[in-house]
Amino acid sequence: MPIGLKEKQAIVAEVNETAQAALSAVMADYRGVSVDAMTALRASAREAGVQVRVIRNTLAKRAFEGTDFECMNDALLGPCVLAFALEDPGAAARVFKDFAKDNSEFEIKALSVGGELLAADQIDALAKLPTRDEALSMLLAVMQAPVTKLVRTMNDIPGRVTRVVAAVKDQKQAA
């Protein structure tokens, strides 16, 4: 049954809203992937905070208008599944990369971050981005390092004085 104009407009509006809120998007060709595998992909995407959509290319082009993902219009060829990362920029890339390991038919076509179109072979760079919690912990470790080193240095001074006094005492006792 064909989709009516109202339904198409609703789909475009929904995808446009998602695209405006998304931090990154990944596009893949899903031809040859079983329904059970796609259901598993959607479940793992939900757990990671990623929204997965299968949408007609013409509707996707309309939905991408005015968003950072307009650069993906040229890559919209054939049946595509789109994943939008809403919380963590690398989440969609990680989900699709893990899924592609187990499903050889699943082919990642393009990805976009910050209005830039990246080639499919750069998925590792996006997938390796740290999550928000990991980035915050790395930042705190960097901020904490100088303070820790200062405390260690300050604690070392009394130890050095004690060792010098002990060496002088030993030297005087020997003499």
Beta strands, then each sheet from edge to edge (+ up, - down):
strand 1: 24-29
strand 2: 50-54
strand 3: 80-85
strand 4: 107-113
strand 5: 116-119
sheet 1: 2+ 3- 1+ 4- 5+
end
